[in-house]
Amino acid sequence: MKHFFTFLFSLLILSASATPIDQLLERIDRGASKKFKVEIVKNTSRQDFFEIGQAGNRVAIKANTWVNAAVGINWYLKYYCGIHLSWNQMQAHLPATLPRVEKTERHETNLTLRYDFNYCTFSYSMAFWDWARWEREIDWMALHGVNLPLAIVGEECVWRNMLLKLGYSEEEIGRFIAGPAFLAWWEMNNLEGWGGPLPLSWYARQEKLQKLILKRMKEYGMHPVLPGYCGMMPHDAKERLNLNVTDGGLWNGYQRPANLLPTDPRFNEIATLYYQELTRLYGKSDYYSMDPFHESNDDASIDYAEAGRQLMRAMKAVNPKAVWVVQGWTENPRPQMVDDMKAGDLLVLDLFSECRPMFGAPSIWQRKEGYKQHPWLFCLLENFGANVGLHGRMDQLLANFHLASSQFAEHLKGIGFTMEGSENNPIMFELMSELPWRQGQVKKEDWVKAYVKARYGADHPAVQQAWQILANSIYNCPVGNNQQGPHESIFCGRPTLNNFQASSWSKMRNYYDPDDTRKAAQLMASVATEYKGNNNFEYDLVDIVRQALADQARIQYHRVIAAYKAFSRKQFDKEAKRFMDMLHLQDRLLGTRSEFRLGHWIEAARQCGSNSEESNLYEWNARVQITTWGNRTCADEGGLRDYAHKEWQGLLKDFYAKRWEAYFKALAGQMEQATQPQPDMLGSGVNSNKTASELFAMALPQEVKLDYYALEEPWTLLHNPYSARPEGDVVAIVNDIIKFISYE
């Protein structure tokens, strides 16, 4: 007991006097802060810097900000200690004596703004995070140089307070504000109410959480980007408040909110009310995020220039120094809205710089004049829908970043992570985070080699070979391929005779040989016993083998369909069984890691509730988002179903497997039916008047038409438990899979 109180007292002393970096180091490994000497010094230039050196027995870190000091800590841990901190591992055991720094190492950058998050990230990945998870994320951000994070948790609290003051009832507000798994699209003016109404306890929870988030971000010296007001109002605001609004129309089947026109006499009043509530809850900011008229066609009735002026005026009234942060995405920012704005008042996020840059580089979204006088950030989007899958555009990322830094550098102010979903493909985010700090053009092969050694803390030729194969295949999506995120798993799509992509908008195109991922998986598996217990290795092992199995299952799917089209019933049964065996093997493999288990998502959702009714609502939100994404209209006609599909244990066997079983059963039924006497054989003559082309079409294999939504919706309404606790021996299961997919 005495030792416990001594430890508790030391923690209290540390928390009272320690710097943000001391506290970060203690969260990484207890006692680690004593092994470093961290000093914040002013830089005479406008550049950011960090320096790694030696001060007696301690490693010396110098930097001009706390965030840059954290980057220096991360750089030292990776490249001197072989310790890689990432989403799957944010704690480590540091050596008792740290490796000495024999020669001081200094890194500088003039890319001083480093942004994090897409609105979608807050729903696809972070919808149900608690403070413990957010604390780890903010540490990750600091270690990776982020100093400009989007901070929109609890925005719904601002809107509730504002609408109450405008005379809306709690019931009306509940029909407007979306549920927790869909708040991002409500915030982006895409939909109203879906997933709600939110319980009052949710608002209290999120307000408290946002205040903790903002406090920690500011302790690090970060500049949180708060959500500004861009004119959104409930779609009934014209009748309800006699406001001059544009009809939001529909977004993939959902009712969109209305847009309050800037010429409305009450625009300034409502914008002021919004900012008053925002400031009262969360304080003022130097940056506000606004994306007016997001993903909408041009409307001749809107004066976009005046809209821009009014939005800027309302924001500046709160903080004259504030900067408007806007996403460079499809039509936004509309030139007519921002061309006349003063340089420095607007900061543009070039959202998809690694594939569809708008800053002036060649692409299908090229703006030849870029963003003109406005500062902008080079951003990595990488992931859509938080889909699971290995994916990257390494050569494109490096080439476009070099182009931006050399030919378009006049207004380039930094970088950004703008993924729709996080906690995936750590190699791509690690590469992106280092680019501002490295001089000259990075050579991919050399960087990957150093990354692999740092990530596992050990080196092996087989592992290096595996990663070089991946870096030159699945992580090297080429120019001209505009697909949205990873190559989607065959397991996750609604079955058809011509399955390819799982979601509606992925724009998938084949660009790598599936034998490459199989070869990489075989190489990783060949040394898995040597790396047993290495957390980073085992995470990557599961992810790479998962990808290889999914890729081989796509080949197996074509064997099933070929047997069906060939009318080979026995072969069809054999091939269909093998496909289903692969699906269930995938489920077993993913069950060995909590990150790939449905339970980590469902448990987090349920834990947000203060009673069973609330927990059930949040679980329903969680289940719907990753499957149907909406009701029948939005799922089927709107095309939203499976947009956020996941290769997760539990979801594979209980959701995707049921669709495939029903489909294969229907195909088998067709084959059985074809062997039975047809009506014409019995003299009915029902086909006697059909044309030759109609008879030919009848002879072709017929697509099965199943009501998939009717199969899917019941699962979203269930409350059967899913555990986040990993199960099974990862090495043993991997070896079973390698034997299975090595079969020809």
KELOKE-444759 format. One record per residue: residue in three letters; x negated, z negated, y of N, C-alpha, C in turn. Coordinates in steps of 0.2 Angstrom, whole numbers, plus 5000, padded with zeros to 4 digits. Layout:
// residues N
alaXZYXZYXZY...
***
This chain:
// residues 744
met499650004994500050005000499650005006lys499049965006498649965012498350035013his498150075008497850135009498350185012phe499050175010499550215013499650205020phe499650145022499750125030499150155034thr498550145031497950175034497950245035phe498250285030498350355030498850375035leu499350335035499950345040499750335047phe499350285048499050265055498550325057ser498150345053497750405055498050465057leu498650475053499050535055499350525062leu499550465063499850455070499350465075ile498750445074498250455079498050525080leu498050565075497950635075498450665079ser499050655077499650695080499650675088ala499450615090499450595097498850625101ser498350645098497750665102497450725100ala497650755094497350815091497550875095thr497150925095497250995098497751035093pro498051085095498451125090498051155085ile497351165086496951195080496851135075asp496651075078496551015073497151005069gln497751015072498351005068498451065063leu498351125065498351175060497851165054leu497251145056496751135050497051085046glu497351035048497550975044498151005039arg498551045042499051075038498751125032ile498251155034497951195029497551155023asp497251105025496851055021496750995024arg496950935021496850875024496150855025gly495950845031495250825033494850885035ala495150945035494851005037494651005045ser494950975049494850975056494150945058lys493950895053493250865054492650915053lys492850965050492251015048492151075053phe492551075058492551125063492451085070lys492051125075492051105082492351165085val492951155089493351205092493351195099glu493151245103493051235110493351295114ile493751275119494151325123493751335129val493551395130493151415136493451475140lys493351475147493551535150493151595149asn493451655149493051715149493051745156thr492451765158492451795164492751865165ser492851895159493251965160493951945158arg494351995158495051995156495151995149gln494652005145494652015138494851945134asp495151955128495151895124494551895119phe494351835117493751835113493851775108phe493451775103493251715099492551725096glu492251665095491551665093491451615087ile491151635082490951595076490251575076gly490051515076489351495076489351425072gln488751395073488651335070488451275075ala488751215074488551155078488351105073gly487751095072487551045067487851055060asn488251005057488551015051489251045051arg489451065057490151085058490051165060val490651195058490651265060490951265067ala490651305072490851305079491251365080ile491851355083492351405085492451405093lys492251455096492351455103492851515105ala493351505109493851555111494151545118asn494451585121494751575127495551555127thr495851555121496451525120496551495113trp497051445112497151415106497251475100val497651525102497851575097497151605095asn496751625100496151665098495651615094ala495651555095495251505091495551505084ala496251515083496551515076496251575073val496251635077496051695074495351685071gly494851655075494251645073494151595067ile494651545066494651505060494851555054asn495351595055495551635050494951685048trp494651715053494051765051493551725047tyr493351665049492851625046493051615039leu493651585038493951575031493951635026lys494151685029494151755025493451775023tyr493051785028492351815027491751775026tyr491851705026491351665025491451615018cys492151605018492351555012492751595007gly492951655008493351685003494051655002ile494351635008494951595008495451645012his495951665009496451705012497151675013leu497351655019497951625020498451675022ser499051685018499551725019500251695017trp500751735017501451705016501451675009asn501151705004501151674998500651614997gln500251595002499851545001499551525008met499851465011499651445018499251385018gln499051355012498651305011498051315006ala497551285007496951295003496451235002his496051234998495551184997494851204999leu494651185005494051205008493451175005pro492951205004492351175001492151105005ala491851065001491650995004491151015010thr490651055009490251075014490351155015leu490551165021490751235023490051285023pro490151345021489551395022489351395029arg488651395030488351395037488451465040val488551465046488451525050487751535053glu487451575050486751585052486651625058lys487051665060487051705066487751705069thr487751685076488351685079488651755079glu489351755078489751815077490251815083arg490351865087490751865093491251935092his491851925093492351975094492751975100glu492852035103493252035109493752095109thr494252085113494752135113495052135120asn495252195122495652205129496352215127leu496552205121497252215118497552145118thr497752115124497852045125498552025123leu499052075122499652055120499752075113arg499952025109500052035101500752005099tyr501252055098501952035097502052025090asp502651995089502851985082503651985081phe503852015076504552015074505052075077asn505452095072506052145074506652105074tyr507152125077507752085077507952075070cys507952125066508152125059507752075055thr507152055056506752005053507151945052phe507451925058507851865058508351855054ser508651915051509151905046508951925039tyr508551985039508352005032507851955029ser507451915033506951875030507051795032met507351785038507251715040507951685042ala508451715039509151695040509251625039phe508951595034509051525031508451485031trp507951505035507351465036507551395039asp507151345037507151275040506551265044trp506451205047505851195051505251195047ala505251175041504651175037504351245036arg504851295034504651365033504451395040trp504751375045504551405052503851375054glu503751315053503051285054502551325051arg502651345045502151385041502051455044glu502651485046502651555049502251555056ile502351495060502051495067501251485066asp501051455061500351445059500151515057trp500451555053500251615051500251665057met500651655062500651695068500051685072ala499851615072499251595076498651625073leu498551615066497951645063497951715063his498451755064498451825065498451855072gly498351805077498251825083498951835088val499551815085500151835088500151785094asn500351815100500451765106501051785110leu501451835107502051855110502551865105pro502851815103503351815097504051815100leu504451865097505151865098505451795096ala505851765100506151705098506951705099ile507351725094508051725095508451685091val508151635088508551585084508951545089gly509551535087510051505091510351535097glu510251605097510551645102511351635102glu511551625096512351625095512551555099cys512151505100512351445103512451465111val512051505114512151525121512751565121trp512951605117513551645117514151605117arg514151565112514751515111514851475117asn514351445120514451415127514751455132met514451515133514651565138515351585137leu515551605131516251625130516751575131leu516551505129517051455130517151445138lys516651455142516751445149517151505152leu517151565148517551625150518251615148gly518451565144519051555142519251575135tyr518751595131518851615124518951545120ser519351555115519451495110518951495105glu518851435101518351435096518551485090glu519251495089519451545084519251615087glu519351635093519151695095518351705095ile518051655097517251665096517051675089gly517451635084517251645077517351715075arg517851755078517951825076517451875079phe517051845084516551885087515851875085ile515651815084514951805082514951815074ala514451845072514351855065514051795061gly514051805054513851755050513051755050pro512751705047511951695047511551755045ala511851795040511451845037511551915041phe511951905046512151975049512051965057leu511751905059511751895066511251945070ala510751975066510352025070510752085072trp511252105068511552165070512152155075trp512352085075512752065081512352065087glu511752035087511352035093511152095095met511152145091510952215093511552255095asn512152225096512752265098512952315093asn512852295086513152345081513752325078leu513952255078514552235074514752165077glu515352155075515652095077515952055071gly515751985071516151945067515951945059trp515751995057515651995049515151945047gly515451905042515051855039515251785042gly515651785047515851725050516551695048pro516851655051516651615057516151565055leu515651555060515151505059515451435060pro515251385056515451315057515151285063leu515451235066515151205072514451175070ser514351155064513751125062513151175062trp513351235061512851285061512551295068tyr512951285074512651295080512251235082ala512451175080511951115081511351125077arg511351145071510751155067510251205071gln510551265073510151315076509851295082glu510251265086509951245093509351195092lys509451145087508851105086508251135083leu508351185079507851225076507451265081gln507851295085507551345091507151295095lys507351235097506951195101506251175098leu506251165092505651145088505151205088ile505451265087505051325086504751345093leu505151335098504851355105504351295107lys504451235105503951185107503251205103arg503251215097502651235093502351295096met502751345097502451415100502051395107lys502351355111502051345117501451295117glu501451255112500851215110500251255109tyr500351315105499851355104499651405110gly500051395115499951445121500251515120met500751515115501151585115501651585120his501851645121502351665126502951685122pro503451645121504051665117504451715121val504751765118505151815121505851795119leu506251775124506951755123507351815124pro507951815121508451865122508751865129gly508751925132509051935138509751955138tyr510051975144510751995144510752065145cys511052105140511052185141511752205142gly512252165143512952195144513452185138met513252155133513652155127514252105129met514852125126515452085127515852095121pro516352055119516852065114517252125115his517452165110517752225111518352225115asp518652165115519352155118519252135125ala518652135128518552105135518852145140lys519052205139519452245144520152205145glu520452195140521152165140521052095141arg520552055138520551985138520351965145leu519851995148519551975154519552025160asn519952075159520052125164519352155166leu518952165162518252195163518252275162asn517752305166517652375165517152385160val517352395154516852405148516952475145thr516452495141516452555137516652525130asp517052575127517252555120516652565115gly516552515112515952515107516052555101gly516652575099516752615094516552585087leu516352625082516252595076515452605074trp515152565070514452565068514552565060asn514452615057514552615049515152575047gly515652585050516252555048516452495051tyr515952465055516052395058516352415066gln516752365068516852365075516252345079arg516052385084515552365088515752325094pro515352285097515552255104515652305109ala515952285115515952335120515352325125asn515252365129514652365134514952355141leu514852305145515052285151514652335156leu515052375160514752425164514352385170pro513752415172513452375178513852385184thr514252425185514652435191515252385191asp515352355186515952305186515752255191pro516252235195516152185200515952115198arg516052105191515952035188515252035184phe514952095184514352095180513852045182asn513752035188513251985190513451915188glu514051905189514351835187514251825180ile514351865175514351855168513651855166ala513151895169512451895167512151825170thr512351805175512151735178512351685173leu512951685171513251635167512851635160tyr512651695157512251695151511651665152tyr511251685158510551655159510551585160gln511151555163511151485165511251445158glu511651475153511651435147511051445143leu510751505143510051515140509551465142thr509551465149508951415152509151345151arg509751325151509951255150509751235143leu509851275138509651265131508951265129tyr508651325132507951345129507451355135gly507651345141507151345146507051425148lys506551435153506451495156505851535152ser505851595152505351635149504951685154asp504351705152504051755156504251825153tyr504551825147504751885144505451885141tyr505851935142506551935139506652005136ser506951995130507052055126507752085127met507752155128508452185129508452255127asp508852275123508952345120509652365121pro509752385128510452405129510652475126phe511252485124511552545121511152565115his510952515111510552525105510852565100glu510552615097510752665092511452685094ser511552715100512152745102512052815105asn512452855105512452925108512452915116asp512152965119512252955127512952965129asp513152925134513852925136513852945144ala514153005145514153025152514452985157ser514852935155515252885159514752835162ile514152825158513752775160513152795165asp513052755170512552775175511952725172tyr511552765168510952725165510452695170ala510352735175509852705180510152645183glu510752645185511052585188511052525183ala511252545177511252495171510552455171gly510052495171509352475171509152425177arg509452445183509252405189509652345188gln510252345186510652285186510352235181leu510152255175509852215170509252185172met508852225176508152205178508352145184arg508852165188508952115193509252045191ala509652055186509851985183509351945180met508851985176508251945173507851915178lys507651955184507251935189507451875193ala508151875193508451815196508351745193val508151755187508051695183507251675184asn506851725183506151715184505851785187pro505651785193505351845197504751875193lys504451835189503851855186503951885179ala504651885177504751895170504751975169val504551985162504452055160505052075155trp505352135156505852155151505452185145val505552165139505352195133505852235130val505752295128506152345126505852385120gln506252395115506052435109506052505110gly505452535108505452615108505652635102trp506352655101506652665095507152715096thr507152775093507652835094507652845101glu508252835104508452855111508152805116asn507952745114507752695119507052695119pro506752675125507152665132507252735135arg507952745137508152805140507752815146pro507452875147507052885153507452875160gln508052895160508452895166508552815167met508452775163508552705164507952665166val507352695165506752655166506252695170asp506352755172505852795175505652775182asp506152745185506052725192505852645193met505752615187505552545187504852535189lys504652485192503952465194503552455188ala502952485188502452465183502352395182gly502352365176502252295175502852255174asp503452285176504052255175504352265168leu504152315164504352335158503852335153leu503952315147503452315141503852355135val503552405133503852445128503552435121leu503952415116503652415109503752485106asp503152515105503252575101503252555094leu503952555091504152515086503852545079phe503752605078503552635072502852675073ser502352645076501752685078501352715072glu501452685066501052715061501352775058cys501952795060502352855057502652895062arg503052865066503452905071503252885078pro502652885080502452865087502852905092met503052865098503352895103502852895110phe502252865109501852855115501452915117gly501552965113501253035115500953065110ala500753035104500453065098500953105095pro500653155091501153205088501553165082ser502253175083502653155078503353185079ile503853175075504553195076504853165081trp504553105084504853065089504453075095gln503953115096503453125101503853125108arg503553085112503753095120503053115123lys503053175125502453205127502153165133glu502553135137502253095143502253015141gly502453005135502352935132502952895136tyr502652835138503152795142502952795150lys502552845152502352855159502052795161gln502252765167501852705170501952645167his502352635161502452575158501952555153pro501752485153501352465148501752465141trp501352475136501652475129501252445124leu501552435118501152405112501152445106phe500652455103500652495096500852445091cys501352465087501752425083501752455075leu501652405071501752425064502452405061leu502852455059503552435056503452415049glu503152465045503052455038503552445033asn504052395035504552385030505252385033phe505752415029506452415031506852375026gly507352335028507852305024507452245020ala506852235021506552185017506552205010asn506552265008506452295002505852274998val505852264992505252244988504852304986gly504252314987503852374985503152384988leu502652404985502052414988502152474992his501852474998501952525003501452525009gly501252575011500852575017500652645019arg500352655025500152715028499452705031met498952685027498352665029497952715033asp497952775031497552825035497952845041gln498652845041498952865047498952805052leu498952745050498852685054498252685058leu497652695054497052695057496952755061ala497152815060497052875064497552865070asn498152845070498552835076498252785080phe498052725077497752675081497152695085his496752735082496152765085496352805091leu496852845089497052895095497352855101ala497752805099498052765104497552735109ser497052705105496452665109496052715113ser495952775111495552825114495852865119gln496352905117496652955121497252925125phe497552875123498252845126498152775129ala497552755130497352685131497552655138glu497752705143497852685150498352625150his498852635147499452585147499552545141leu499052555136499052515130498852445131lys499252395130499152325131499052285125gly499252305119499152265113499452295107ile499652255102499952275096500552235094gly500852255089501452215087501652225080phe501852175077502152175070502952185071thr503252235069503952245070504352265064met504152235058504452245052505152215052glu505552255048506252235047506252175042gly505752165037505752115033505052095032ser504852025031504152005031504051985024glu503551945023503351915016503251975011asn502952025013502752085008502152115011asn501852155006501252195007500752165012pro500452105011500052065015499452105017ile499152155013498652195015498752235021met499352265022499452305028499452255035phe499752195034499752155040499052125042glu498652115037498052095038497652145041leu497652205039497352265042497552275049met498152275051498452275057498152225062ser498152165059497952105064497252105066glu496852145062496152145063495952205068leu496352255068496152315072495952305079pro496352255083496152245090495452215090trp495152185085494552145086493952185083arg494052235080493552275077493352335082gln492752345083492452405087492452465083gly492552525086492552585083493052595078gln493052655074493552675070493352635063val493852605060493752565054493752615048lys493352605043493252645037493652615032lys494152645030494652615025494352585019glu493952625015493652605009493252535010asp492852535015492452475016492852415018trp493352425022493852365024494152345018val494452385014494852365008494352325003lys493752345002493252304998493152235001ala493052225007492952165010493652125010tyr494252155010494852115010494952095003val494852124998494952104991494452044989lys493852054992493451994990493651934994ala493851945000494151885004494751855001arg495251894999495851874996495851834990tyr495351854986495351814979494751764979gly494251774984493751724984493251734978ala493251794975492851814970492851894969asp492351924966492351994966492352014959his492652074957492552104951492652174951pro492252214948492252294948492952314947ala493352284942493952314940494452304945val494452244948494952224954494752274960gln494152284961493952334967494252404965gln494152424959494352494957495152494958ala495452444956496252444956496452454963trp496152414968496352414975496152484978gln495552514976495452574979495952634977ile496152624971496652674968497252664972leu497452604973498152594977498052614984ala497452604987497352624994497352694995asn497252734990497252804991497852834988ser498352794986498952824983499552794986ile499752744983500452714986500352684993tyr499752664995499652635001499352685006asn499452745004499252805009499752855010cys500352835011500952885013500652935018pro500752995017500453045021500853065027val500553095032500853125038501353175035gly501953175039502453215037502953185032asn502753135029503253095025503553035029asn504153045031504452995036504952945032gln504752935026505252885022505152815025gln505752775025505752715028505552655023gly504952635023504752585019504552605012pro504552565007504252575000504652624996his504352654991504652694986505152654982glu505852664983506352614981506352614973ser506452564970506452554963507152584960ile507052624954507552654951508052604948phe507852544947508352494945508852474950cys508652484956509152454962509652504964gly509652564962510152614965510752614961arg511352634964511952644960511752704955pro511852704949511752754944512152814945thr511752874945512052944945511652984940leu511853044939511453094935510753114939asn510753104945510153124949509953064954asn509753004951509552954955508852964958phe508852944964508152944967508052884972gln508352894978508252834982508852784981ala508752724983509252674981509752664988ser509452674994509852665000509952725003ser510452725008510652795011510152825015trp509752785019509352815024508552815023ser508352805016507652795015507252855016lys507552915016507152975017506552985012met506652955006506052955001505853024999arg505153024998504853084996504353064991asn504253094985503653074981503053094984tyr502553044984501953064987501353034983tyr501452994978500952974974501052984966asp500552984962500652994955500852924952pro501352914948501552844945500952824941asp500552874938500052844934499552804938asp499552814945499052774949499252704949thr499852684949500052614949499952584942arg500152624937500052604931499252584929lys498852634931498152624931497852554934ala498152554940497952494944498252424941ala498852434938499052374934498652354928gln498452404925498052394919497352364921leu497052384926496452354928496552284930met497052264934497152204936497352154930ala497752184925497852144919497252134915ser496752174915496152174911495752114913val495852084919495452024921495851964923ala496551974921496951914923496751854920thr496551844914496351784911495751754915glu495351794918494751764922494951734929tyr495551764931495851744938496451694937lys496551674931497151624930497051564934gly497651554938497651494942497451514949asn497251574951497051604957497751624960asn498051594965498651604967498751674970asn498251694975498351754978498251814973phe497851804968497751854962498451864958glu498751804957499351804952499951834956tyr499951824963500451854967500451924966asp499751954968499652024968499752054961leu499552014956499652044949500352054948val500752014949501452014948501752074952asp501552084958501852134963501552204960ile500952214958500652274956500952294949val501052244945501352264938502052284939arg502452244943503152254945503152334947gln502752354952502752424954502652474949ala502152454945501952504939502552504934leu502852454933503452454928504052494931ala504152484938504752514941504552594941asp503952614942503752684942503852714936gln503652674930503752704924504452704922ala504852664924505552664923505952724926arg505652744931505952804934505852864929ile505252864926505152924921505552914915gln505652844913506052834908506852854909tyr507052844915507752864917507852934916his507352974918507353054917507453064909arg507153024905507153034898507853024896val508152974898508852954897509353014898ile509253034905509653094907509553154903ala508953164901508753224897509153224891ala509153164887509453164881510253174882tyr510453144887511253154888511353224889lys510953264893511153334895510953374889ala510553354884510453394878510953374873phe511353324874511853304869511553274863ser511053244864510653214858510853134858arg511353124855511653054855511252994853lys510853004847510452954845509852944850gln509553004852509052994857509252964863phe509852984865510152944871510152874871asp510452854865510452774864509752744864lys509352784861508652754860508352744867glu508352804871508052804878508452754883ala509052754882509452704887509252634885lys509152614879508952554877508252534880arg507852584879507152574882507152564889phe507552594893507652584900507952514902met508452494898508652424899508152374897asp507752384892507252334890506752334896met506552384899506152384905506452344911leu507052354912507352314917507352244916his507452224910507452144908506752124908leu506252164906505552144906505352134914gln505652174918505452164925505752094928asp506352084925506652014927506251964925arg505951964919505551914916504951904920leu504651964922503951964926504151924932leu504651944936504751924943504951844943gly505151824937505351754936504751704936thr504151734936503551694936503351674943arg503651704948503451684955504051664959ser504051614962504651594966504751644972glu504251684974504351734980504851784977phe504851804971505151854968505851834964arg506051774965506651744962507251744967leu507751774965508351764969508551694971gly508351644967508451574968508151554975his507651584977507351554983507751574989trp508151634989508551654994509251614994ile509551604988510151574987510051504989glu509551464986509451394987509351384995ala509051424998508951415005509551425009ala509951475007510651475010511051415009arg511151395003511551335002511351275005gln510651265006510451205009510551205017cys510751255020510951255027511651225028gly512051215022512751195023512751115023ser513151085027513251015027513850995022asn514151035019514651025014514751085010ser515151075004515151134999515451195002glu515951185007516251245010515751285014glu515351255018514851285022514351315017ser514151285012513651315008513851375004asn514551375002514851434999514851495004leu515051475010515051535015514351565016tyr513851515017513151545018512851585011glu513051555005512851594999513251654999trp513851665001514151725001513851775006asn513651755012513251795016512651815013ala512251775010511651795006511751845001arg512251834997512351884992512651954994val513051954999513252015002512752055005gln512352025009511852065013511352105008ile511152075002510652104998511052154993thr511652164993512052204989512452254992thr513152234993513552284996513452285004trp513252245007513052235014513752235019gly514352245015514952235019515552245014asn516152265017516652275013516652345010arg517152365007517152425004517052485008thr517352485014517252535019516552545021cys516252485023515652485026515052505020ala515252475014514752485009514752565007asp515352585006515452655003515452715008glu515852705013515952765018515352755023gly515252695025514752675030514052685027gly513952685021513352695017512852635018leu513052575019512652515020512452485013arg512852495008512652465001511952474999asp511652424997510952424994510452444999tyr510652435006510052445011509552395010ala509752335009509352275008509252255001his509252304996509152294989508452254988lys508452214983507852174981507752184974glu507052194972506852184965506752104964trp507252064963507151994962507451974955gln507051924952507351894946508051864947gly508451884942509151854943509651914946leu509451944951509752004954509752064949leu509152064946509052124941509552114935lys509552054932509852054926510652044927asp510852014933511551994934511952044938phe511552084942511852134946511752204944tyr511052224945510852294944510952314936ala510852264932510952284925511652294923lys512152264926512852274925513052344927arg512752374932512952434934512652484929trp512052474927511752524923512052524916glu512252464913512552454907513252494907ala513652484913514252524914514152594914tyr513652614917513552694918513352724911phe512852694908512652714901513252714896lys513652664897514252664892514752724894ala514752734900515252794902514952854900leu514252864900513952934898514052934890ala513952884887514052884880514752894878gly515252874882515952884881516052964882gln515752994886515853064887515653104881met515053084879514753114873515253104867glu515553044866515953034861516553074861gln516853084868517453124869517353194867ala516753214869516653284868516653304861thr516553264856516553274849517353274846gln517753254850518453254848518853314849pro519353334846519753394847520053394854gln519953454858520153464864520853484864pro521253484870521953504870522053574868asp521553624870521653694869521553704862met521153664858521053674851521753654847leu522153624850522853604847523353654849gly523153704853523653754855524053744861ser523853694865524253684871524153734877gly523553764877523453824881523253794889val523153734890523053704896522453744900asn521953764897521453804900521453874900ser522053904898522053974897522054014904asn522253984909522254014916521654004920lys521153964918520553944922520154004922thr519754014928519254064929518654054925ala518254104924517654104921517154044924ser517154044931516753994934516953924933glu517653914933517953854931517753824924leu517853874919517653854912516953844912phe516453874915515753864915515653794918ala515953774923515853714926516053654922met516553674918516853624913516353604908ala515953664906515453654901514853614903leu514653614909514153574911514153494911pro513653464910513753384910514053364916gln514553324915514953294921514753224923glu514753224930514553164933515053104932val514853044930515352994929515552964936lys516152954937516352924943516652854942leu516152804943516352734943516452704949asp516952654950517052624956516552564956tyr515952584959515452534959515652474963tyr515952484969516152424973516552374969ala516952394965517352354961516952314956leu516352344954515952304949515452254953glu515352274960514852234964515152174967glu515752184970516052134974516152064971pro516452064964516452004961515851954961trp515251994960514651954960514551914966thr514751944972514651914979515051854980leu515551844976516051794977515851734972leu515351744968515151684963514751634966his514751574963514251524965513851494959asn513751544954513251514948512551504951pro512251454949511651434952511051484950tyr510551484955509951524954509451474956ser508851464952508351424954507751464957ala507451424961506851454964506151434960arg506251394955505751374951505451424947pro504851444947504551494942504551474935glu504651524931504651514924504251564920gly503851544915503551584910502751594912asp502451614907501651624908501551694911val501351704917501251764920500751814916val500251784914499751824910500051854904ala500351814900500651834894501251884895ile501651874900502151924901501851994904val501351984908500952044911500752084905asn500352054900500152084894500652124890asp501252094889501752124886501952184889ile502052184896502252244900501752294900ile501052284900500552334900500552364893lys500652334888500752364881501352414881phe501852384884502552424884502452494888ile502152484894502052544898501452594896ser501052564892500552614890500752654884tyr501352644881501652684876501752754879glu501652804875501752874877502252904872
***
